[in-house]
Amino acid sequence: MTSLQLLQATPSYLGSPKNHCSPLHGLESCSTMAELKQYHSQIIRFGLSSDNDAIGRVIKFCAVSNSGDLGYALKVFDTLPHPDAFIYNTIIRGYLQCQLTRNCIFLYSQMLRGSVTPNKFTFPPVIRACCVESAIEEGKQVHAHVLKFGYGSDGFSQNNLIHMYVNFHSLEEARKVFDKMPQQDVVSWTTLITGYSQWGFVDDAFEVFDSMPEKNSVCWNAMIAAYVQSNRFHDAFVLFDRMRLEKVSLDKFVAASMLSACTGLGALEQGEWIYGYIKKSGIELDSKLATTVIDMYCKCGCLDKAFEVFNGLTCKGISSWNCMIGGLAMHGKGEAAIELLKEMERDLVAPDYITFVNVLSACAHSGLVEEGWHYFLYMTEVHGIEPGKEHFGCMVDLLGRAGLLEDARKLINEMPTSPDAGVLGALLGACKIHGNIELGEEIGKKVIELEPRNSGRYVLLANMYANAGRWEDVANVRKLMNDRGVKKAPGFSVIELEGVVNEFIAGGRAHPQAKEIYAKVDEMLERIQSIGYVPDMDGVLHDIDEEERENPLYYHSEKLAIALGLLKTMPGATLRITKNLRVCKDCHNATIQLLCDFEPYFVRLLAAYRVNLAITYMCLHSQSQDYDDLNSFFFHDTDQNSEIAKKGDRACRICNYVLLGFAIS
């Protein structure tokens, strides 16, 4: 009987009944390093310290087990005179798990120098290590070895090669690997789809998706997610409808992607249908999916429903807390956001970096200067979180909105790192609001150089010059944009009615009810003009940030969306209008006059259509001039006698319009 056979047959007595078995069998159920070392000592006593089979099991536990010790595995590895491929593979996996990816590549080279032939289990972790390290040349060599050693048809290796080339932005190489595979599996298809979309080639991704012989929910989600991440929400909805027609079951991943699409378009009805499906079909509402639902409700103006979902969670993850605080922030409910932070701490959930970004943002949107300073210091003093650029950006935004421009500038100068475009952009926006052309010009030029492809930076500086009557400088900024080929994003507004998402651009007539919509806009504006509304013509003359100047001022996209809503709503209906750019000053003024200043008239107008509306949105002045994401404004039912409406503590400092809680019965 050999030593190994003897070892396998010999019981071990380590003081515990469960260990009354051979050391090799005991290694299979080993749970601690202390147990492992006892088994290891027995293996050594049997003279098997150089046996690859026995020692390989020791190394496996140490290198890849959650209770293992990679350092111990390496010490044992160094004692082996001739480690085999299994042992090399195990150490490589251990390095990868510990994110020591460069060591994976070095060990693979050592394996080849030791004339140990790699097998199909060697290549996937080595290829992944090359991905993480962006080791392009080494990755190509490993690809050659895959072919050289006869694993050109191994699906695991080929799929990892596709992912590697995608990571290297070598999409042609990724496609070549894909096309040469004898049989692609779902991982092959989804990796290529995700790869194309990741680098902006969404139409190529769809071409791959459409050519799939069979599609499962993973593939559908990969393509829907590609559309959502590219802000092509309409395409996501079209594909989702097709998925439902083909009777593909909706899983939590597709649900999360579609909820994000609903958020992007403000499509509350669709979002609520998906949430209802989740509850009805028993899909697990884990922390990530719950956060997506909360985010959807927050950005569609339904804070009460967001809170309902949030409060219904049996276990609230940090992302759920952050999302709810962020939702309160975007609605200007700074005091409520601070109170939720305190509740979070009472529940012994430690706030993180993002938590304080959202809290400071809430302070900025609510004008809570003292509270903002308090939490800016509190995050470091109490929780040990050093402020990053996002925190500084929120503080600059807060101080800038309050007109404390010198304090904002001083804070920027005290930053431990150079301010980025986000921080400086917040100060630039404040300079425009408060008419500080000198500081605004200085900051504006810096921001443009930091983000030369961001049209909003040029636009803001040009508008500042225009407000000061410096038309030659306006022309110079526009010329710089043209010379650099910078195009501004077109403005559009979206309204969801009866489950259908309607999109408008300024002056657009593509909607089948365009004639009625334009007639309704004319009626609305004619009536408010009779009681004092005067169009803001400055926006037409020089404001190149909002809707195109050549489009009639009266027919900006949000006015068209409101008109359609009034045409099609039923009693008690809710209108939610989402815009991809900031609301232009004229539309801001017109909407406020329709809903607040001329309440008696507008009540009659609304009564004729039996709609009760109130506006909840940040006015033009209160919005950060630096935001590129969706700025939405919402109409919803509310109580005219609510405490918010009575207090009026969410008023814009420039125009004194209440930002939240406008109520019309």
C-alpha positions, 0 to 999 in steps of 0.5 A, a space after each residue: 500500500 502506498 503512502 497516499 493510499 495509507 493516508 486515505 484509509 487512516 482515520 484522524 483523531 483531532 479531538 472532534 468526532 467530525 474529524 474521525 476520518 482520513 486527513 484527505 477526506 477531512 480537508 473536504 469539510 475543513 472550515 478553519 485554518 486551525 483545522 487545516 494546519 492539523 490535517 497538513 501536519 498529518 500529511 507531512 508525517 505520512 511523508 507526502 509533503 511533496 505529493 501534488 494530490 495531497 498538498 494540492 488539496 491543502 493549497 486549494 483550501 488556503 487559496 480560494 476558501 473564504 476561511 483560507 489564507 493565501 499567504 500560507 498557500 504560497 508558503 506551501 506552494 514554494 515547498 513543492 519541487 514540481 507543482 502541477 497545473 491544478 496547483 498553479 491554477 489554484 494559486 492563480 485563482 487565489 491571486 485573482 480573488 485577492 485582486 492581485 492580478 499582476 501576480 496572476 500574469 507573473 505566475 502564469 509565466 512561471 508556469 510556462 517556464 517550468 514546462 507545466 502545460 496549461 489546461 482549459 482551467 488555466 486560461 479564464 482567470 489569466 485572461 480576466 487578470 489581463 482585463 483588469 490590468 489592461 495588459 493588452 500585449 500579455 492578453 494577446 499572447 495568452 490568446 495565442 496560447 489558447 489556440 496553441 494548446 488546443 482550446 480554441 473551441 473551449 467556450 469558457 476561454 473564448 467568452 473570456 477572450 471576447 470580454 477581454 477584447 471588449 475591455 481593450 476597446 478592440 471590438 473588431 477582435 472581439 467580433 472575430 473571436 465570437 464569429 470563429 466560435 463553433 457554438 456561441 452560448 448566451 454568455 457569448 451573445 450577451 458579452 458582445 451585445 454589452 461590449 458594443 453598447 458599452 462603447 456607444 455602438 448601440 445599433 451594432 448591439 441591436 444587430 447582434 441581438 436581433 440575429 440571435 437564434 434564441 433569446 432568453 431573459 438575460 439577452 433581452 435585459 442586456 439589450 434593454 439595459 443598453 438602450 437605457 444606459 444610452 438614454 434611448 428610453 423610447 427604444 427600450 420601451 419598444 423592445 420591452 413591448 416586443 418582449 412581452 408579445 413574445 411571452 418572455 417572462 419578466 425577471 428582476 433584472 429586466 424590471 430594474 432596467 425598465 424602471 430606469 427607463 420609466 424614470 428617464 421618461 417620467 413614465 409613471 403609469 408604466 413604472 407602476 405597472 412594472 412594480 405591480 407585476 413585481 409584487 404580483 409575480 413574487 419577484 424578490 424585491 431585494 435592496 437594489 430593485 427596491 432602490 430602483 422603484 424608490 428612485 422611479 417614484 421620487 423622480 416622477 414626483 410621487 414622494 408619498 409612494 416612494 416613502 411607502 415602498 421605503 417604509 415597507 422594506 424589512 431590511 433597508 440597505 444603504 442604497 435605499 436610504 441614500 435614494 430616499 434622501 436624494 429624492 427629498 433633496 431633488 424636491 427641495 425638502 431639505 429639512 425632511 432629508 436631514 431628519 431622515 439622516 438622523 433616523 438612519 443613524 438611530 437605526 445604526 446604519 452608517 452614512 457613507 460618501 453618497 449619503 452626505 452628497 445627497 444631504 448637502 444637495 438637499 441643503 443647497 436646494 432648500 437654502 439651508 446654509 447653516 445646516 449645510 456647513 454643519 453637515 460638511 464638517 460633521 461628515 468628517 468629525 463624526 463619520 471620518 468621511 473626507 469631503 470629495 469633489 462632489 461634497 465641495 460642489 454641493 457646498 459651492 452650489 449652496 453658497 452660490 444660490 445664497 449669493 455668498 459668492 466670495 465664500 464659495 470662491 474661498 471654499 474652492 481655493 481651500 480644496 485639497 485638490 484642484 476643482 473639477 468642472 462640476 465644482 466650478 460650474 456650480 459657481 459659474 451658475 451662481 455668477 449668472 444668477 447674481 449677475 457677477 460678470 467679472 467672476 463669472 467670466 474668469 470661472 467660465 473660461 476655466 470650465 470650458 477648458 476643463 470640459 471642452 465638449 460640454 455645450 452647457 459650459 459655452 452656453 452659460 458663459 455666452 448667456 452671461 455676456 448677453 445679459 451684460 450686452 457684450 455681444 461681441 463676446 457672445 459671438 466669440 463663444 459661439 464661434 469657439 463652439 462651432 470651431 470645436 464642433 460642439 453641439 448643444 443637446 436639443 430640448 424636449 419635454 415628455 408627458 405620459 397620458 393613458 400609458 402612452 409617452 408623448 414627446 415634444 420639441 419646440 415648434 414640433 408638429 409631429 403629434 397627430 393632435 398638433 392642431 388642437 394642441 397649438 390651439 390650446 396653447 394659443 388659448 392659454 397664453 391669450 388669456 394670461 396675456 390679458 391679465 399681464 403676462 409678457 413673454 420674456 423676449 431675452 430668451 429669444 434673442 440670446 438664450 442658446 441654452 434652452 429651446 432653439 431661438 428660431 422656434 416661436 417662443 410661445 411653442 416651447 416644448 413644455 407649453 405643448 406638453 401642458 396643452 396636451 395634458 389639458 386636452 386629454 385629462 379626465 377629472 382628478 387626473 395628474 399631469 407629469 411633465 419631464 424635460 431634459 434641459 432646464 426650464 427656460 425663463 419664459 416657460 417658468 414665468 408663464 407656468 407660474 402665472 398660470 398656476 399661482 399668480 392668476 389663480 382665480 382665472 386659472 381655477 376657472 380654466 381648470 374647472 372647465 376641464 375639471 382638473 385639480 393641479 399643483 406644481 412641484 418643481 425647481 424654478 429656473 433660478 433655483 436650479 443648478 446651472 451645472 446639471 446635465 441630467 433630467 430636470 423635471 417638473 411635476 403637477 400633482 394634487 395637493 392641499 391648498 391649506 397644506 403647511 408647505 403652502 402656508 409657510 412658503 419656505 421653499 421660495 426662490 430668492 430671485 423671483 420669490 415664487 414658492 418652489 413646492 406646494 403650489 395648490 389649486 383646487 
